[in-house]
Amino acid sequence: MTALTDAAQELYSLPLEEFTSARNARARSVRSEDRDAAARIGKLPKPTTAAWVVNMMAVHLADELGQLLALGESLREAQQSLDRDSLRALTRQRRQLVAALARQGGELVESLGYEPTPAVLAEVEQTLQAALTDPDAGEAVSSGRLLRSLDAEGLTVDLEGAVAELDESAPPATPAARKASRDDLEARRREKADREREEALRDLEEAERRSEEAADRLDEVEERLDEASARRDEVSEELDELRDRITRLERELAGLTPELERLEQQREDAEKAAQTARREARRARQRAQALGD
């Protein structure tokens, strides 16, 4: 297997977001040994999302994809023989199989961490339909190196630029090589699942810690709330007592006001009487002095 074929087989079976960085790294790794291969590896195109989904199906759903392509051969034979009954039955089977296989492809890439959009799944289904129509399109789909989605126009499919081209002398990928690629991707999926599980456990521990802290804080706040509530009741009782006392003092004050006014009047009368008595005593003293002389 050439360096280019080996690199392409690995790169087109990777998760889509890893393609560019892995391609560049692979090109650098072989540059010292084979500059031409490194240049060709560096130019390998990144597939569209729909093409990547189909490539994942070629790696992980090879048997199911083989059944679909076999159905395409049966359809073409029925068309050539003008067997209408067989053609009608095979057409129904084609629609069901294409829809089911497209769903399987969507579930497959979901397990790899990608959420396919309805538009992407529609392109996948359209590509599978094209593979049924044209045997060359079927080979492109099963190659695992599809670069774009396919669309059948009549009985032919435009495959220009649809598949990553390798050198002609390169042997096709063997079942053992495909299995090794599937095993590698499966190992990546397990590693990803392990990382996600570890992250989930860390998140759980952190959530439990925050929950305990929040429970402790709640207990503290409830204790302070009880204390504040008790103090409020005490202050409310003291306020009621003060209001009662104010009411009593206001009544007492209201009762003292007339008495105070009466005593003020008596004091004025007493002052007047005292002044009169002092004048009379002064006149009497003056007469007594005058008689003594």
Backbone hydrogen bonds, N-H to C=O, Kabsch-Sander energy under -0.5 kcal/mol:
donor,donor_aa,acceptor,acceptor_aa,energy
6,D,2,T,-2.8
7,A,3,A,-2.4
8,A,4,L,-2.8
9,Q,5,T,-2.6
10,E,6,D,-1.8
11,L,7,A,-3.2
12,Y,8,A,-2.6
13,S,10,E,-1.2
14,L,11,L,-1.4
18,E,15,P,-1.8
19,F,15,P,-0.5
19,F,16,L,-1.3
22,A,18,E,-2.3
23,R,19,F,-2.9
24,N,20,T,-2.4
25,A,21,S,-2.1
26,R,22,A,-2.5
27,A,23,R,-2.4
28,R,24,N,-2.0
29,S,25,A,-2.0
30,V,26,R,-1.2
31,R,27,A,-0.7
31,R,28,R,-0.6
32,S,28,R,-0.5
33,E,30,V,-0.7
34,D,30,V,-3.1
38,A,34,D,-2.3
39,A,35,R,-2.3
40,R,36,D,-2.2
41,I,37,A,-2.8
42,G,38,A,-2.4
43,K,39,A,-0.8
44,L,41,I,-1.7
48,T,147,L,-2.1
52,W,48,T,-2.6
53,V,49,T,-2.1
54,V,50,A,-2.0
55,N,51,A,-2.5
56,M,52,W,-2.4
57,M,53,V,-1.8
58,A,54,V,-2.1
59,V,55,N,-1.4
60,H,56,M,-3.0
61,L,57,M,-2.5
65,L,61,L,-2.6
66,G,62,A,-2.3
67,Q,63,D,-1.9
68,L,64,E,-1.7
69,L,65,L,-2.3
70,A,66,G,-2.2
71,L,67,Q,-1.9
72,G,68,L,-1.8
73,E,69,L,-1.7
74,S,70,A,-2.0
75,L,71,L,-2.4
76,R,72,G,-2.2
77,E,73,E,-2.1
78,A,74,S,-2.3
79,Q,75,L,-2.3
80,Q,76,R,-2.1
81,S,77,E,-2.1
82,L,78,A,-0.7
83,D,78,A,-1.9
84,R,82,L,-1.3
87,L,83,D,-2.6
88,R,84,R,-2.7
89,A,85,D,-2.2
90,L,86,S,-2.8
91,T,87,L,-2.1
92,R,88,R,-1.8
93,Q,89,A,-2.2
94,R,90,L,-2.5
95,R,91,T,-2.2
96,Q,92,R,-2.0
97,L,93,Q,-2.8
98,V,94,R,-3.0
99,A,95,R,-2.2
100,A,96,Q,-2.4
101,L,97,L,-2.8
102,A,98,V,-2.4
103,R,99,A,-1.9
104,Q,100,A,-2.1
105,G,101,L,-2.2
106,G,102,A,-2.1
107,E,103,R,-2.5
108,L,104,Q,-2.3
109,V,105,G,-2.2
110,E,106,G,-1.7
111,S,107,E,-1.7
112,L,108,L,-0.7
113,G,110,E,-1.6
114,Y,109,V,-2.5
121,L,117,T,-2.2
122,A,118,P,-2.0
123,E,119,A,-1.9
124,V,120,V,-2.2
125,E,121,L,-2.4
126,Q,122,A,-2.3
127,T,123,E,-2.3
128,L,124,V,-2.3
129,Q,125,E,-2.1
130,A,126,Q,-1.9
131,A,127,T,-2.1
132,L,128,L,-1.3
133,T,129,Q,-1.2
134,D,130,A,-2.1
138,G,134,D,-2.0
139,E,135,P,-2.1
140,A,136,D,-2.1
141,V,137,A,-2.5
142,S,138,G,-2.2
143,S,139,E,-0.9
144,G,141,V,-0.7
145,R,140,A,-0.5
147,L,162,A,-3.6
148,R,162,A,-0.9
153,E,156,T,-2.5
154,G,152,A,-0.6
156,T,153,E,-1.4
158,D,151,D,-0.7
159,L,157,V,-0.7
162,A,159,L,-2.2
164,A,145,R,-2.3
170,A,167,D,-1.7
178,R,174,T,-2.7
179,K,175,P,-2.7
180,A,176,A,-2.4
181,S,177,A,-2.2
182,R,178,R,-2.7
183,D,179,K,-3.1
184,D,180,A,-2.3
185,L,181,S,-2.5
186,E,182,R,-2.7
187,A,183,D,-2.3
188,R,184,D,-2.0
189,R,185,L,-2.4
190,R,186,E,-2.4
191,E,187,A,-2.6
192,K,188,R,-2.6
193,A,189,R,-2.5
194,D,190,R,-2.7
195,R,191,E,-2.7
196,E,192,K,-2.5
197,R,193,A,-2.5
198,E,194,D,-2.7
199,E,195,R,-2.7
200,A,196,E,-2.5
201,L,197,R,-2.4
202,R,198,E,-2.5
203,D,199,E,-2.7
204,L,200,A,-2.4
205,E,201,L,-2.7
206,E,202,R,-2.6
207,A,203,D,-2.7
208,E,204,L,-2.8
209,R,205,E,-2.4
210,R,206,E,-2.6
211,S,207,A,-2.3
212,E,208,E,-2.4
213,E,209,R,-2.5
214,A,210,R,-2.5
215,A,211,S,-2.3
216,D,212,E,-2.5
217,R,213,E,-2.6
218,L,214,A,-2.4
219,D,215,A,-2.4
220,E,216,D,-2.3
221,V,217,R,-2.7
222,E,218,L,-2.8
223,E,219,D,-2.3
224,R,220,E,-2.3
225,L,221,V,-2.5
226,D,222,E,-2.4
227,E,223,E,-2.3
228,A,224,R,-2.7
229,S,225,L,-2.5
230,A,226,D,-2.5
231,R,227,E,-2.5
232,R,228,A,-2.2
233,D,229,S,-1.9
234,E,230,A,-2.1
235,V,231,R,-2.7
236,S,232,R,-2.5
237,E,233,D,-2.2
238,E,234,E,-2.5
239,L,235,V,-2.6
240,D,236,S,-2.1
241,E,237,E,-2.4
242,L,238,E,-2.5
243,R,239,L,-2.4
244,D,240,D,-2.3
245,R,241,E,-2.6
246,I,242,L,-2.8
247,T,243,R,-2.3
248,R,244,D,-2.4
249,L,245,R,-2.9
250,E,246,I,-2.6
251,R,247,T,-2.2
252,E,248,R,-2.6
253,L,249,L,-2.9
254,A,250,E,-2.5
255,G,251,R,-1.9
256,L,252,E,-1.8
257,T,253,L,-1.4
259,E,255,G,-0.7
260,L,256,L,-2.6
261,E,257,T,-2.1
262,R,258,P,-2.4
263,L,259,E,-2.6
264,E,260,L,-2.3
265,Q,261,E,-1.8
266,Q,262,R,-2.2
267,R,263,L,-2.5
268,E,264,E,-2.0
269,D,265,Q,-2.3
270,A,266,Q,-2.8
271,E,267,R,-2.5
272,K,268,E,-2.2
273,A,269,D,-2.4
274,A,270,A,-2.5
275,Q,271,E,-2.3
276,T,272,K,-2.3
277,A,273,A,-2.4
278,R,274,A,-2.2
279,R,275,Q,-2.0
280,E,276,T,-2.2
281,A,277,A,-2.3
282,R,278,R,-1.9
283,R,279,R,-2.2
284,A,280,E,-2.2
285,R,281,A,-2.1
286,Q,282,R,-2.0
287,R,283,R,-2.2
288,A,284,A,-2.3
289,Q,285,R,-2.1
290,A,286,Q,-1.9
291,L,287,R,-2.2
292,G,288,A,-1.5
293,D,289,Q,-1.3
